[in-house]
Amino acid sequence: MKKEKLIIARKAKKISQNDIAIYLKISQTQYQKRESGKIKMTDLEWQRISNLLDVGVGEIYEEYIEQNTIDLKEEIQILREKINILEQKLA
């Protein structure tokens, strides 16, 4: 899940992904994966980024698992329905 609030705040302060990566002591690629939601950010990273951007954590923080959880629940339900259909065909 892309971190839209973070991206908006970062761009408003004219701070690059590379700037934040250097501040966090990680590569720009690793930071980009965090910002795009491919890697979960730690609470400490959220805090440090909010300090750098001079905003409260609540202004930039977005849940990581919210959308993934919904997608997984939907996928599980679809698979259960397919299993039921297959079981009925075999019976």
CYANA upper distance limits for C-alpha pairs under 8 A (distance plus 0.5 A):
  1 MET  CA     36 SER  CA      6.83
  1 MET  CA     37 GLY  CA      5.03
  1 MET  CA     38 LYS  CA      7.90
  1 MET  CA     64 TYR  CA      6.77
  1 MET  CA     65 ILE  CA      8.44
  1 MET  CA     67 GLN  CA      7.40
  1 MET  CA     68 ASN  CA      8.34
  2 LYS  CA     35 GLU  CA      6.63
  2 LYS  CA     36 SER  CA      4.80
  2 LYS  CA     37 GLY  CA      5.49
  3 LYS  CA      7 ILE  CA      6.71
  3 LYS  CA     35 GLU  CA      5.96
  3 LYS  CA     36 SER  CA      6.68
  3 LYS  CA     37 GLY  CA      7.17
  3 LYS  CA     60 ILE  CA      8.36
  3 LYS  CA     61 TYR  CA      8.23
  3 LYS  CA     62 GLU  CA      6.82
  4 GLU  CA      8 ILE  CA      6.64
  5 LYS  CA      9 ALA  CA      6.72
  5 LYS  CA     59 GLU  CA      7.59
  5 LYS  CA     60 ILE  CA      5.42
  5 LYS  CA     61 TYR  CA      7.64
  5 LYS  CA     62 GLU  CA      7.87
  6 LEU  CA     10 ARG  CA      6.48
  6 LEU  CA     35 GLU  CA      8.12
  6 LEU  CA     59 GLU  CA      8.41
  6 LEU  CA     60 ILE  CA      5.09
  6 LEU  CA     61 TYR  CA      7.46
  7 ILE  CA     11 LYS  CA      6.57
  7 ILE  CA     35 GLU  CA      7.96
  8 ILE  CA     12 ALA  CA      6.55
  9 ALA  CA     13 LYS  CA      6.87
  9 ALA  CA     53 LEU  CA      7.76
  9 ALA  CA     60 ILE  CA      7.56
 10 ARG  CA     14 LYS  CA      6.78
 10 ARG  CA     15 ILE  CA      5.90
 10 ARG  CA     16 SER  CA      7.59
 10 ARG  CA     53 LEU  CA      7.23
 11 LYS  CA     15 ILE  CA      6.40
 11 LYS  CA     16 SER  CA      7.71
 13 LYS  CA     53 LEU  CA      7.37
 15 ILE  CA     19 ASP  CA      6.66
 15 ILE  CA     20 ILE  CA      7.77
 16 SER  CA     20 ILE  CA      7.09
 17 GLN  CA     21 ALA  CA      6.60
 17 GLN  CA     28 GLN  CA      6.74
 17 GLN  CA     31 TYR  CA      7.26
 17 GLN  CA     32 GLN  CA      7.22
 18 ASN  CA     22 ILE  CA      6.60
 18 ASN  CA     27 SER  CA      8.06
 18 ASN  CA     28 GLN  CA      5.46
 18 ASN  CA     31 TYR  CA      8.30
 19 ASP  CA     23 TYR  CA      6.78
 20 ILE  CA     24 LEU  CA      6.61
 20 ILE  CA     28 GLN  CA      8.49
 20 ILE  CA     31 TYR  CA      7.99
 20 ILE  CA     49 ILE  CA      7.64
 20 ILE  CA     52 LEU  CA      8.45
 21 ALA  CA     25 LYS  CA      6.37
 21 ALA  CA     26 ILE  CA      5.61
 21 ALA  CA     27 SER  CA      6.11
 21 ALA  CA     28 GLN  CA      5.64
 21 ALA  CA     30 GLN  CA      8.15
 21 ALA  CA     31 TYR  CA      6.03
 22 ILE  CA     26 ILE  CA      6.65
 22 ILE  CA     27 SER  CA      7.56
 22 ILE  CA     28 GLN  CA      8.09
 24 LEU  CA     45 GLU  CA      7.67
 24 LEU  CA     48 ARG  CA      8.05
 24 LEU  CA     49 ILE  CA      8.49
 26 ILE  CA     30 GLN  CA      6.83
 26 ILE  CA     31 TYR  CA      7.29
 27 SER  CA     31 TYR  CA      6.83
 28 GLN  CA     32 GLN  CA      6.54
 29 THR  CA     33 LYS  CA      6.78
 30 GLN  CA     34 ARG  CA      6.99
 31 TYR  CA     35 GLU  CA      6.70
 32 GLN  CA     36 SER  CA      6.52
 33 LYS  CA     37 GLY  CA      6.59
 33 LYS  CA     38 LYS  CA      5.49
 33 LYS  CA     39 ILE  CA      6.03
 34 ARG  CA     38 LYS  CA      6.35
 34 ARG  CA     39 ILE  CA      5.17
 34 ARG  CA     40 LYS  CA      6.36
 34 ARG  CA     41 MET  CA      6.37
 35 GLU  CA     39 ILE  CA      8.48
 37 GLY  CA     64 TYR  CA      7.34
 40 LYS  CA     64 TYR  CA      7.00
 41 MET  CA     45 GLU  CA      6.54
 41 MET  CA     46 TRP  CA      7.17
 42 THR  CA     46 TRP  CA      6.89
 43 ASP  CA     47 GLN  CA      6.71
 44 LEU  CA     48 ARG  CA      6.59
 45 GLU  CA     49 ILE  CA      6.51
 46 TRP  CA     50 SER  CA      6.60
 46 TRP  CA     57 VAL  CA      7.00
 46 TRP  CA     61 TYR  CA      7.51
 47 GLN  CA     51 ASN  CA      6.74
 47 GLN  CA     57 VAL  CA      6.64
 48 ARG  CA     52 LEU  CA      6.75
 49 ILE  CA     53 LEU  CA      6.61
 50 SER  CA     54 ASP  CA      6.24
 50 SER  CA     55 VAL  CA      5.66
 50 SER  CA     56 GLY  CA      6.28
 50 SER  CA     57 VAL  CA      5.82
 50 SER  CA     60 ILE  CA      7.77
 51 ASN  CA     55 VAL  CA      6.99
 51 ASN  CA     56 GLY  CA      8.13
 55 VAL  CA     59 GLU  CA      6.99
 55 VAL  CA     60 ILE  CA      8.21
 56 GLY  CA     60 ILE  CA      7.76
 57 VAL  CA     61 TYR  CA      6.17
 64 TYR  CA     68 ASN  CA      8.24
 65 ILE  CA     69 THR  CA      6.22
 66 GLU  CA     70 ILE  CA      7.04
 67 GLN  CA     71 ASP  CA      6.71
 68 ASN  CA     72 LEU  CA      6.63
 69 THR  CA     73 LYS  CA      6.68
 70 ILE  CA     74 GLU  CA      6.76
 71 ASP  CA     75 GLU  CA      6.62
 72 LEU  CA     76 ILE  CA      6.53
 73 LYS  CA     77 GLN  CA      6.73
 74 GLU  CA     78 ILE  CA      6.77
 75 GLU  CA     79 LEU  CA      6.69
 76 ILE  CA     80 ARG  CA      6.65
 77 GLN  CA     81 GLU  CA      6.79
 78 ILE  CA     82 LYS  CA      6.81
 79 LEU  CA     83 ILE  CA      6.66
 80 ARG  CA     84 ASN  CA      6.73
 81 GLU  CA     85 ILE  CA      6.81
 82 LYS  CA     86 LEU  CA      6.71
 83 ILE  CA     87 GLU  CA      6.56
 84 ASN  CA     88 GLN  CA      6.67
 85 ILE  CA     89 LYS  CA      6.82
 86 LEU  CA     90 LEU  CA      6.78
 87 GLU  CA     91 ALA  CA      6.71
